[in-house]
Amino acid sequence: LKRGICVFLTPEEAVAALRSLRREVAGLTYGWASPDHPDVTGEYLANVRRFLRHPLGEHVTALFWDFSSLPQKPRTGSEDELFSQALK
C-alpha cells in the first residue's frame, strides 16, 4: 500500500511498522536550540525532510519526534503524567 505523507499512523499501522523488522520507525531527540523552542531557525526540520526524501531515509514510514510527539509546557496534570511516563 503506497500512501502520501500522513501526520499520524493508526495504532494498527504503528504496531505493524514496529514489528516489521525493516527499520521503518525512527526516533529523533536532541538538545533544544533555545529554552523556548527546539528549532528556532527550522534547520532541524529542513535536515529531517532532506533525510526522509533521500534514498538513505526512504525506508522510514514513521518518525517519533519527541518535541511534536510529547506534550510540551504548559502542560496539564495529566499531560505531565504522560510526559513523565514517556521519559521512562
Number of C-alpha atoms within 10 A of each C-alpha: 2 4 6 5 8 9 7 10 13 9 9 9 13 16 11 12 18 16 12 11 9 11 13 18 17 14 9 10 10 10 8 12 13 9 7 9 10 15 15 12 10 9 11 14 12 11 11 14 12 12 14 15 13 11 9 9 15 11 15 16 20 20 17 13 13 16 15 8 11 16 16 13 9 8 12 11 9 10 15 16 12 14 17 11 9 11 8 5
